[in-house]
């Protein structure tokens, strides 16, 4: 028994000293001291030892266990330290390396301009609504008093899906959709994407954005339209901005006008931005045509209204003095990062 114990102890010490990892060490521990381990089975053999020898053998077993445990712990510390040192060596921090910047995205310049614009109109009590980009001819043209043979309906201007369904060429169809619901009064703003069969250049794109406005109520006059546009222009382009209404033609408004604002770059003196005129054109507008009201189910004898359409890219380019619309769509980070 004694010889067996000391041989076991010798073998155990050799195995422990050769262990290379904490896992290997743990396996050794289990195989020696575990429930089915070598030392445990020695203990089970105690019943065969003569009674008078049992205390001495028992003590030897305990000593062996204590010695093995002590060596296991010593070896565990050695391995743990070695692992830590290796880790430290591999994880050297080079304090001279440049830091990693967290990149946060931000709104597209078009979106910034739209948010600014919406804020002003929401402040005046407007509701922002959206309409479909794939639209019926009926809303895009017919209900807006754009007849069958109107040049805007030419296939060169419009992307047709079927004879009656197309990609909307303007946000104005939202006017007809809202009026048709019959809910009064109307005070809406409708931004969105529009499509025209245009070649890409510095001021054209087959897909761009407009913001439509519509107000219908009892007693709405041209003075309301002028006051509203003037107020928005002052808040959007600056308090010194003046507006000028130039007579124009749109099929769905009568009278119609185009609006110019005093150049916010030169204040109206004339510069490169306004091509020397001191004025910059920003939108189309007018009083809703009685025929349009009637076709959309509203009695023009009782109600009147005004509408306007703003080209979003146009005011974005103006506001940020960008001279090429393509920059807004190319997604070049060097450009977008400037906003
Ligand atoms: N829809 C017009 C266009 O695309 C813009 C426009 C002009 C909208 C006058 C209006 C308006 O609501 O009253 O050219």
Boltz pocket constraint, residues with backbone or C-beta under 6 A from the ligand:
constraints:
  - pocket:
      binder: B
      contacts: [[A, 169], [A, 170], [A, 171], [A, 172], [A, 212], [A, 213], [A, 250], [A, 253], [A, 257], [A, 283], [A, 284], [A, 285], [A, 286], [A, 307], [A, 308], [A, 309], [A, 310]]
      max_distance: 6.0
